[in-house]
């Protein structure tokens, strides 16, 4: 029977980062992954000889001195990543109401670029940029060097993203242009917090990059760090029980048979799933379990991966957001079964080619749309499911053609995924792409602590703070600070 200091459930970014941090600090860690591939949303898989990224298509704040650069330098992986900086003049291009608007990199350049389209909104754009910078500055490298992972930002959690934008400008078109990338955080107009909106958008305004060899390189480098520090990372090891005796975690059961002992357990799973694995105990109160079960999960994603013919589709070093409606926020009831919006991301070409091999198109989708196949498994969902995906594919291609993207002649093969794929390959509840919905009206209810009432059970991952690489990394730091101390860890990262 194996015994570890810390068992980490799930090899998503948060789990692997916790493993890297704590193994650096001398803890004997073991990361367990139920699937074949490691990485969660940071996994890359192959189809017909092409790379497919699961969830991460670009990443922010990677320039020298910026926060993700600093975190990755601390891990020791920054100089090992193969990345491409996106175009400064336009890293995100917005198609809205028969016009095109560009998001430029750098706060001043972003403002000046939008001023060309909204010349009378300069002062309002200044206010907007100042507001999102104030949120981004809550987690600056300066704070790290002073021994703080972040400053308190609860006021921003209690502020509506849509409401804050509307308070900055009364121009409805500008409001929608500023909210046009809400897909990045599973944006819901009457719920999403300004903290999410600002933290994520500020990160990309600082700098935006694509992974040239797939996002899984981050996962593989972190696994290398863990193993180099004496840690263990195992796949095809599904945790089927979290063992509790006398109100203390004893370890986990794996694949319904193997027992692994540990002094601590960190779960990177959705809190609802974590609680379902726990042995009966008196420390976790029924009221807390009920609260977690009641929390709404964000929508999932339907992904259309177009594998392109050679030298047919010119590469564009920016993302494209298409909005077919006048309101850019996705509404579950209004848009169910329709495709009102999507994000387009092109895979960086290999070698010196100027043409992309894969175009990924992402559009919101709730699990409701595929609920009739809930009890099926990958590759065994039947003919009706295949037809559903074909119909959805044609909807998306029609949206593309509406905006002038006539790519049918370039398409060699098509691969699609639904929220069911997210559920089965990343372990998310309801196939959610972004975890628990953060509702500005009830910020404390949707806020989940890294520490539980079981003294040696801890949580990490996108459900606790903010999803995405930045939010998950900050949460991993907060989780690990429970073991080594926040001031110590912050200064260590800040001086890396």
N, C-alpha and C positions, 0 to 999 in steps of 0.2 A: 504494500500500500504506500503510495507516494505522499509526501508531506511537504507543503510549501508555506512560506510566510504569507503570500497573497495569491489567491486565485482570481483572475479577471475573466468574466464571462462576456464573450463577444469580441471579435477582432476588428470592429469598426475603428475609425480614427481615434475616438476617445479611449477605447480599450487599449489600443496599441501605444498611444501616447502615455497613458498611465503606466503601462508596462515598461516603457523606455525610461520614464522619470524615476520610478521606484527601483528598477534594476540598477540604475546609475547610483542610487543611494544605498546600495548594498542589500536590498531585499531580494529574497529568493522568490521570483514570480513565475506564474504559469498562466498563459493566455489560452483560452479554449474557444474554438470556433466550430460551429455545428456543420458548416458547409465545406465544400472542397476548396473554394477560393477564400482567401483572407481579404479583409479590407472593408466590408460593408459597402457603403456608397463610394468608397475609394478603391473599388475593385475594377479590373479591366478583364474582359473576356474576349474570346475569339469566335468569329462567325465567318465562314467562307474565306479564311485567310486575312480577315480584317479585324483590327482592334475596335472594341466597343467599350466606352466608359459607362459605368452604371449611373452615377449621379453627379459627379463633379466635372464641369466643363470649362470652368475658369476659376481663378483664385486671385485674391487681392492682397495688398499691403506687403508685397515681396521685394520692393526696392530696398536698397541698403539703408539701415536705420529705422525701417518701418517694422510694425509689430510682428507680422507673420515671419518676416525675414529673421527677426531676433529669436523667435521661438524655434524656428528650424535650425538656426545656428547653434542654439543651446542643445538641441537633439543631436547635432553633428551631421545633418543631412542636407543642409542648404546647398553646398557646393557639389553635391552628388546628383541633384535633380536636373533633368533635361526639360527646360522650359523656354517659352517664347513670349517676349513682351508684346502685348497687343498695341495697336496703333494709338498714339497719343491723341491725334486729332479726332478719332472716333473709335472707341472700344465697344460701345453699344449704339446701335442705330435703331431708332423708333419709327415705325410706320403707323401713322394715326390720322384718320380723316383726310386721306388723299394728300398728306404732307409727310415730309421726312425730317426728323429731329435727331441730332447727334449728341451723345454723351462723350465729352472729351475728358482726357485724363488730366488731373490736377485741378484743384478747386477753382482757381481763377480762370483757367482755360475753359472749364465746364460752364462757368457763369457767362463768360464772354461769348462762347459759342451759342448758347441758348438766347443770349441777348440779340443775336442777329435775327432770330425768329420772333422774339418778343421784346422789341426795342423799348417799350414803355414799362417793362417789368424789371429793370435793372436793380432798383432798390429792394424789390421783393425777392429777387434772386439772391441778392447779397444776404438778406435775412435768412433765406433757406440754407444757403451754404454755411453760414455761421452756426445755424442750429444743428446741422448734421455733424459739423466739425466738433461742436461741443460734446456730442455723444461719443464720437470717435476718440476724443482726447481722454475719455474716462479710462482707456486701457493703453496709454502711451508707454513707450520705452522709458521715458523719464520716471513714470510711476514705478516701474520695475526696479530701477536703480535705487529708488528710495525705499524699497521694501514693500511695495503695494502692488498686488496683481491688478486691481482696478479700484476706481472710486465708486461710491454709491450712485446707482442710476435708477432707483425705484420710481422717481418722479417721471422719468421718460417711459417706464413700463406702464404708468397710469395715464399716459397721453396717447390719444388716437393718432395713428399715422395719417389717415385721411383728413382728420380734423386739424392736425397741425399744418398740413399742406394748405388746406382751405383758409387757415388763419393767416397764412403768409401772402396768398394771392386770391383775388376773386375771379381771376381769369380761368374759366372752366377748362379751356384747352391746355393751359400751362399746368393746372392741377393734374390733369390726366397724363401729360408728358412726364411730370415728376414722379408719378405713381406707376409709370408704364412697365417697370421691371419688377413689379410686386410678385411675380411668379418666383423670384429668387428666394422669397421667404414664406411662400404659401399664403400670400396676402389676401385678407378678407376685409372688405371695406369697413364694416361696422364692428370689427374686433381687433385688427392688427395694431400693434403698439408702435409708437414712434421710435422706441429703442431699437426694435428689429430693423425697421426701415432705415434708420440713420446709420446704425452700426455696419450693416451690410453694404449700403450704398457708399458710405464714406470709405470703406476699405477698398472698393474698386476705383473710386476717384483718386485715391492715393497712388495706386498702380494696379494694373490688371494683366494677368499672365495666363497662357494656356500651357498644359503639359504636352510636350512633343512626343512622348513615348507612353502616354496614358497616365491616369492619375494613380494607378496601382503602384507606381514606383515609390510613392510616399510610404505606402503600407510595407512594401518589401524592404525599404531602407530602415524603417522602424523595427521590423522583425529582426533584421541583421543586428541592430543595436542591442535589442533585448537578449538575443542569443549570445552576442559577444560579451555581455555582462553576466553570463551564467544563467539567464532565464530560459524558460521553455515556452514554445508557441506550437500548439497542436491543432490540426484541422480534423474534420469528421468526428468531433467530440462534442456532442450535444449535451448540455447540462439539463438533466431531467428532474433533479431535486436539489434544493439547497438545504443542507442538513442542519438542524437546530437541536441542541440539548441544553436544558437548564437555562434557556434564554441567551444562549451563546452559539454563534455559527461554528460548526465543526468542520465544514468542507462542503463538497458537492458530490452528487451522484452523476455519472456520465453514461449516456446511452443505456439507461435503465439497469446498469450492472456494475460498472467500475466505480469505486469510491476513491476520491482524492481528498486528503485532509489539508486544512489550511488554518492559519490563525485569523486571517481576514478574507473577506470576499468583496470584490468590487464588481458591480453589474453594469455593463454597458447596454443592457437591454432596456426596452421600454419599461417604466416602473410597474405598469399593470402586469406585464409578463413576469417580471421579477417576483412580484408578490404571489403570483400563481404557483411559483416553484418552491416557495418557502414551506417548510414544515410548520405545523401548528405551533403558535407561540402566543404569549400574552403581551409582548412588547409592542408589536404592531397592532394598533387598535382597529376594530371593525370600522369605525368612522373614517379612519385614514384610508383603508382599503376602498370604502364606498366612494370617497372623494376622488381617488385616482381613477376608479372605474367610470366615474361620471364625466371626466374631462374629455372634451372633444379633441379628436385628432384632425390634423390638417389634411387637405386633399392629397391624392397621389398624382402620379404622372403617367400619361401615355407617351411613350417614346417611339418615334419613327426614325429608324436608322436607314438612310439611303446609301447603298454601296454603289459608287459611281464608276462609270467606264473610264478607262485610262485617258488622261489628257482631255477631259471633256468639261469638267466643272472648275472654273478658276477659283483659287483659294482667296477668301476674304478674311483679313486679320482683325475682324470685329464680329460681334454677335448681332443678330437681327431680331427685333421684337415686332411681330405683326399684330395689330389690333383691328378687328373687323367691326367692333361696336364703338359707340361714342363714350362709353364708360369702360375704362381699362381694367377695373376690378372684376375678378371672376366671381360669379354668383351661382351657387349650387342649384337653386331652383330654376332660375332664369335660363341657365346655359346647359342644363342636363341634356346629354345626347347631342349637343352641338359643339362646334369648335370655333369659339369666338376669337381666340388668340393663340399665339405660340411663340416659342423662342427657337431660333435657328443658330446652331453652332457648327462650324466647320473644323474637321480634324486637320492639324498641321501636316502639310505634305512631307513625304520622306525625301531625303537627299536634297537636290536642287530643283525639284519639280515645282511648278507654279500652279499645280492642280491638286485639289483635295480628293481623297479616296472615299471619305465618309462624311456625310452631312447628317447631323443629329437634330431632330425636331421634337421639342417637348411641349406638351399641352396639358393643362390640368384635367384630372379625372378622379372622381370619387369612386370608392369601392362599390357603391350602389350599382354602377353601370355594368359591373361584371359579377354581381352577387350570385347569379345563377350557376356560376362555375366555382363557387367558394370551396367546395369539397373536392376539387380536382387537384392534380399535381402537374408540374411542368411536363410538357410534351404529351400529356394525356388528357387534354381538355375537350377534345372532340371537334367535329366539323362546324357546329354552330358558333363556337368560339373563334375558329379560323375565319368564318364569314364576318363575324362582328369586327374583327381586327381589319379585315379588308375594307369594310364599309367605313371604318374610322380613318383608315389610310386615305381613302378617296376624298373624304371630307377635308382632310388636311391639305392634300394636293390641290384641291379646289381653292382653298384659302390662299395657298401660295400663288396659284395662277392669277387670282384676283389682284394680287400685288405685283404681278409681272415676273414671277419666278417660274418660268416654264422649263422644268428640269426633266420631264418625262423621257426625253430622248437620251439623257445621260444616265438614267438609272439602270444598273445591271441587276442588282438584287435588293430586296427589302427585308429588313428584320425589325420586328416590333416587340415592345414589352408593355404590360399594363400594371396597375397596382397589385395584381396577383403575383407578378414577377417580383416586385419589391417585397411583398410579404414573404415569399418563399426563399428569396436569396439574401435579403438583408434583415429579416426577422422583425419588420415593423408591424405594429397593430394596424388593421384596416388598410394595409398597403400604403400607409401615409408616407409621403416623401420628406416631411419636415417635423414629424413628431407632434407633441401636444400643442394645441393652439394656445397662444398667449393672448389673452383677452384684456385689453386696457381697462375695461370696466370692472374687472375682478382680478387685479394683478396678483394678489396674494394667493388666490385659490389655484391659479395655474402655475404658481412658482413651487418647484420641488427642490428640496435641499439635497446636497450631496451626502449628508449624514442621515442615517435612519435611527429609529428607536432601538433597533438591535445594535448594540454598541460596536460590533465588528463587521457590520454590513454597510457598505457605501455604494453610492450611485454615481454614474457619470454619463456623458453622451448628450445628444441634441435635445432631449426632452427637458433638460433642466434649466438651460439658460437661453441660448440662441443657437439655431442649427448652423450648418455650414462650417467650413474649415476654421474660421476665426472663433465662432461661438463655441464649438466643440473643444478647441484647444484651450480656451480660457477655462471652460468647465473642467477639463482634465487637470489643469493646474490647481483649481480650487479643490478638487477631490484629493489630489496628492498632497496639498498643503495640510490636510488633516493628519498626515503621517509625519511630515518633516517640518511643518511650520511655514506660514505664508511669507513672513519677512525673509527667512532664509532662502526659500525657493525663488521668490521674486528677484532678490539680489543676484542669485546665481544665474538666472535667466538673463537679467539685465546686463550682467558683466561678461556674458559668454563671448 
